[in-house]
Amino acid sequence: MTDMFQPTTLSWLEVTARLAAAVIFPLIVGLERFFHKKPIDFRPFVIISVAACGLLIGSIELLQTTSGDEQARIDPTRVIEGVITGIGFIGAGAMFRQGNYVQGAGSAASIWCAGAIGLVCGMGELWLGAVIALLVLILLLVSRPFTERWDPGNHPAQEQE
């Protein structure tokens, strides 16, 4: 009975480190979106990342425990495909059209990235999750002056209509 509450192939330390990284890295990106009052706050970033990480850890564990069973067909890449596709639909809900401009694309892409961060953390590639989060955060911060300057609400073409 206690075996079902124990990781099979990973240690508790590995699982904890992967899940902690899946919380911290997308939280950093989500907080940037939150502080700038973007369509998606920080909570979905963390929830999506942790869920993606947990699904991948679970599929890796299941793959390892059923590796000797010829009838078992466990493929972690199918989990990755499903997660990425599902998050794409969530991100699409954050986007809307305002005149000739699409709003929310940055938040949509960021939420999709949170899922990717969760997946790579689930794989145990914590360094890669950190690098992805850092690069996205830098992009969001560095691009802010440009996006604010060309905000459709302030765009001269909008005023002429």
N, C-alpha and C positions, 0 to 999 in steps of 0.2 A: 504494500500500500504506500509506503514512503517513497518508493521508486518513482511514482508518477509525479512527485513534487521535486524531483532532482533532475538537473540537466544530465543528459546521457553522455554527450561527447565534449561539451564545454564545461568549464568550471564556473562556479557562481561568480567569481571575480571577472571572468571574461564576459559573461552575460551582463553583469552590472556595468562594466566599463562600456560595452556596446550601447546599452540602453541610456546610460548617462550622456554619452556623446550624442545620441539621437535626440536628447532633450536640449542640451546646451547649444549645439551648433545651429539648428534652425531657430531656436529662441532668439539668438543674436540677430538673425535676418528678420524674424517676425517683429522684434522690438523696433527695428528701423522703420518698418511699414507702419506699426502702431503709432509711434511718435510723430510720424508725418501724416497721420489721419488718412491712411489709405484704406481701400475697401475691405481688406482682410486683416484682422488684428493678429496678435502673436499666438493666440491659443491654437487655432487650426494648424499652424506651422508645426508646433510641438506634437499635437495629437496625431497628425498624419505621419510625421517622422517616426514617432514611437511605434505606431501601429505597423508601419512598413518594416521597421527594424524587427519587431516581434514576429511578424509573419515570416520574415526571412530566417531568423534564428530558429523558429519552429520547423520550417521546412528543412533546414540543414540538419537539425536534430533528428527529424523523421527519416531523412535520407540515410543518416548514419545508422539508425537503429534497424532499418529494414534493408540494409545493403546486401544481406545474404539471401533475402527472399526474392525468388525469381518472378513472382507475380506482382510484387510491389513496383509501381512505376511512379517514383517521386522525382520531380524535376524542379529544382529551385528557380530555374530561369523562367518557368511558367508563372511562378509567384511574382517575379520581377515584372513580367509583361502585364499581368493583371493589375498590379499596384500602379504602375506608370499610366496605364490606360484610364483607370478609375480616377486618379488624381487629375488627369487632363480634363475630365468632365467637371470636377470641382472648380478647377481654375477657370474654365470657360464661363462658369456662373459669375465670376468676379468681373468679367469684361462686359462693357456696354458701349454702344455707339452714341456719340453726341455730335450731330452734324457730320462733318467729314472726318472726325477723329474717333479713334477707339480709346476708351478710358479703361483703366484697370489691367492693362496687359502686363505691366510690371509686377503687379500683385499676383496675377495668374501664373506668370513664369516663376515667380518666387515660391509660390505654394507647390508647384510642380517640383522645383528644386528641393524643397523640404522633404518630399517623398524620396527623391534620389539620395539625399543625405542619409535618411533613415535606412535605405537599402544598403548603401556602402558601409554604414556603421554595423548593420546586421551581418554583413560579410566579414566583419572584423578589421576593415580597412579604415580605422579611425583617423589616421593621418589624412586620408583622401577626403573624408567628411569635413575635417577642419579646413583643408585647402579650398574645397568647394564653397563652404560657408564664408570664408575670408574673401575669396574672389568676388562672390556675389555681393557681399556687404560693401566692399570697396567700390564696385561698379555702381551700386545704388547711391552711395554717398557722393562719389565724384560726379555722377551724372545729374544730381539734383539741381544745380544751377541751370543746366541746359533745359531740363524738363520744365522747371518753373518758368523759365523765360518763354518757352513755347507752349505754355499751358493753353489749351483751346479756349478757355474762358477769357484769357487775356489776348488772344490772337487777333490782329487787326482785321483779318478776313471775316471773322465772326461779327465784328462790329458793323461792317458794311451791309450785312444781310438784312 
